[in-house]
Every structure is written in structure tokens, then in C-alpha cells.
Amino acid sequence: MATEGNEVMVVGIDDSAHSLYALEWTLDHIIVPFTKANSPFKLFVVHAKPSPASAVSLAGPGAAEIFPRVDSDLKRIASRVIEKAKEVCVARSVHDAVLEVIEGDARNVLCEAVERHHASMVVVGSRGYGAIKRAFLGSVSDYCAHHAHCTVMIVKMPKTKH
């Protein structure tokens, strides 16, 4: 929750370069310029860890034996994502960011984090999916833009020149 008059910002991260770039951009352009003068934002960095059931698209005999291994892998990935986010924050002298891992679909997890922390802004990266891929896989940024009850900032990575 916001304290001492600070607004709350939620940054959604996963194991993609796009979300890491969104975190770096947010720190470099919004958080760090104010650290010496007291940032206007309390920062929550949120990673949505998929449930084993959502990560494994098979059911029936044998599925129960796979779930613990899948869950272990998902926890390892979540730990790596949060550790990398912490490194990025600390490298920019941001020591008061709150890092969270919450199980669930990223779209719902981020919108729920906005409500729980009374955030005034949510920041997400953009993978740059085309319309067809976005229709099949869903877009976290698109979902947040339509369902989060706050400002939504979508950070796109610059296109690399070949």
C-alpha cells in the first residue's frame, strides 16, 4: 500500500528479455531520477509463477507424477527471475523495491496486485506478438490495458537493426 504520500507502481516481470527491459526502463526513467529527491513511487516487482496444472497440458495417468517436477522447475525459474530483478534494482541503487512471486496467470496476478497494493500504475513489457499469435496466446499487456484499474504503461524494446 502507498505510504507517506507515495504512489504505488507495479512492474510485471517474467523470464523474457522484454519484461527485463521494461523493468530497466522504468528504473532508469521513472524511479532512479528521483531516488535522491525521494521517489514519488513505491515499487512492487511482481512475477506470476504459472501453476503446474497450467504449465502441463496433459491429464490422465502419469500427470500426477509430472506435476512435482514441473512445479520444481517453475519455482527455480521464479527464483531466477526475482534474483535478476533484484540485481537490476540494486545495480541502480534501488534497495526498497518489494519483490513478489504469486502463483497464477500473469494477467490476473498483475490486475490483482494493482488492487491489493492500490497501485496508480502498472508497467508491463511487450513481446511484440502479431494479431494471430496474440489471439491464440493472449496478451498480458492487452489484458491489463482493458482490466487494470489504473494507468497501464507498456514498454516496448527498441527494434534491433540487422
SVG drawing of the C-alpha trace seen along z (x, -y; Angstrom):
<svg xmlns="http://www.w3.org/2000/svg" viewBox="-11 -16 36 60">
<polyline fill="none" stroke="black" stroke-width="0.4" points="0.0,0.0 1.1,-3.5 2.8,-5.2 3.9,-8.7 2.1,-10.1 3.9,-7.9 2.1,-6.4 2.4,-2.7 3.8,-1.3 3.6,2.4 6.0,3.8 5.2,7.2 8.2,9.4 8.8,12.9 11.8,14.6 11.7,12.7 14.1,10.0 11.1,7.8 10.0,7.7 13.5,7.2 13.8,4.3 10.6,2.8 11.9,3.0 15.2,1.4 13.5,-1.3 11.1,-2.1 14.0,-2.3 16.1,-4.4 13.4,-6.9 11.0,-7.0 12.5,-5.6 16.2,-6.4 16.0,-10.1 14.0,-10.7 15.9,-8.5 18.0,-11.3 14.9,-13.5 12.7,-10.8 10.9,-8.8 7.2,-9.5 6.6,-5.8 6.7,-2.7 7.8,0.1 6.4,3.6 8.0,6.0 5.7,8.9 6.4,12.3 3.4,14.6 4.5,18.2 2.3,20.5 0.7,23.4 1.9,26.8 -1.5,27.7 -1.5,24.7 2.1,25.5 1.3,29.1 -1.4,29.5 -2.0,33.2 -4.2,35.1 -4.8,38.6 -2.5,41.4 1.0,40.2 0.2,36.5 0.3,36.6 3.9,37.8 5.0,35.0 3.4,32.1 6.1,32.1 8.9,31.9 7.2,29.2 6.4,27.3 10.1,27.6 11.2,26.2 8.7,23.3 9.9,22.4 13.5,22.5 12.6,20.1 10.7,17.8 13.7,17.7 16.0,16.8 13.6,14.1 13.3,12.5 17.1,12.7 17.7,11.0 15.2,8.3 16.9,7.7 20.3,7.4 18.9,4.9 17.4,2.8 20.5,3.0 22.7,2.1 20.7,-1.2 20.8,-1.7 17.1,-0.9 17.0,1.1 13.4,0.6 11.6,2.4 9.3,5.2 9.7,8.4 6.8,10.8 6.2,14.2 2.5,15.0 1.1,18.2 -1.4,17.8 -2.0,16.5 0.1,13.3 -3.0,11.3 -4.9,12.0 -1.9,11.8 -1.0,8.3 -4.5,6.9 -4.9,8.4 -1.6,6.8 -2.9,3.4 -5.9,3.8 -4.1,5.2 -1.4,2.5 -3.8,-0.3 -1.4,-1.0 -1.7,-4.0 0.3,-2.5 1.2,1.0 4.2,1.5 4.5,4.4 6.8,5.3 5.6,6.0 6.7,9.1 5.5,7.6 3.3,10.6 1.3,10.2 -2.5,10.3 -2.8,14.1 -0.2,15.1 -1.8,12.6 -5.2,14.1 -4.0,17.6 -1.6,16.9 -3.3,13.9 -1.5,10.7 -0.8,9.7 -0.3,6.1 -3.6,6.0 -5.5,7.7 -4.0,5.2 -4.9,2.2 -8.5,3.3 -8.9,4.6 -6.4,2.9 -8.0,0.1 -5.0,-2.2 -2.7,-3.7 -1.0,-1.0 2.4,-1.6 3.5,0.8 7.3,0.6 8.5,1.9 12.1,2.9 13.7,0.9 13.9,2.8 17.4,4.0 19.0,3.2 20.3,6.2"/>
</svg>
